[in-house]
Amino acid sequence: MSTVEMVTFRTGDAVTDEAFLKASEAIGEWAKQQPGFEYRALAKKDNGEWLDTVYWADHQSAMNAAEAFPKAMGEAEFMTMIKPDSVSVEHVAVLSQLAGM
């Protein structure tokens, strides 16, 4: 069963959206190389909180990536831009989905 990973967080006060999006490209490239990766979307809410959503083929793929992420990407510029105490991570089973086209 597919799993969706939802990570919410805030960036530092001096971080621009443009710089953050540029830095996030390295995370996206890393994620694309992980077994079971399907899709990633990065969005910013009106309240300034970010939502990083990743779809995985199955729960184990999501957990494997979550375990590997700190070692592989923990020192990435992207991570230095995030307020650590604002991070929340959820992994949820996808029960229904619909794709366009």
BELBELPE-V972192 format. One line per field, one symbol per residue. ss: DSSP state (~ for helix, > for strand, _ for the rest). phi: phi as a letter, one per 40 degrees, with the letter a starting at -180 (. if undefined). A space follows every 50 residues. Layout:
ss->???
phi->???
This chain:
ss->__>>>>>>>_>_____~~~~~~~~~~~~~~~~____>>>>>>>>_____> >>>>>>__~~~~~~~~~~~~~~~___~~~~_>_~~~_>>>>>>_______ _
phi->.cbbbbbbabccccccdcccccccccccccdcccdgcbabbbbbcccgcc bbbbcbcaccccccccccddccbcbcddcccccdcbcbbbbbcccaabbc f
